[in-house]
Amino acid sequence: MIKFDPQNTAECLDILSQMNQYVDGELAAEICHDLEQHLSECQDCQVVFDTLAKTVKLYRSLHDTPLEMPTGVEERLLKRLNLN
């Protein structure tokens, strides 16, 4: 579990609220600089950022790969959810 330093909590929350836009390349250069500066100084936010970036990268790599469920999974799931 991540524990934020009480003195940095407001700044951390601000940074966390902008991380998705940062990963997607949607932030202005000045905001990117501020975010990068904070990440270089805040290990907790760096951990969150690294996790987010890896998750997005993994999602994007799988997005183009069709996945097939093993035989019978769909039927068992529908039965378990009482939807068949």
LINFENNOR-V245243 format. One line per field, one symbol per residue. ss: DSSP state (H for helix, E for strand, L for the rest). burial: + if it has 16 or more other C-alpha atoms within 10 Angstrom, else -. Layout:
ss = ???
burial = ???
This chain:
ss = LLLLLLLLHHHHHHHHHHHHHHHLLLLLHHHHHHHHHHHHHLHHHHHHHHHHHHHHHHHHHHHLLLLLLLLLHHHHHHHHLLLL
burial = -----------+--++-+++-+----+----+--+--++-----+---+---+-------------------------------
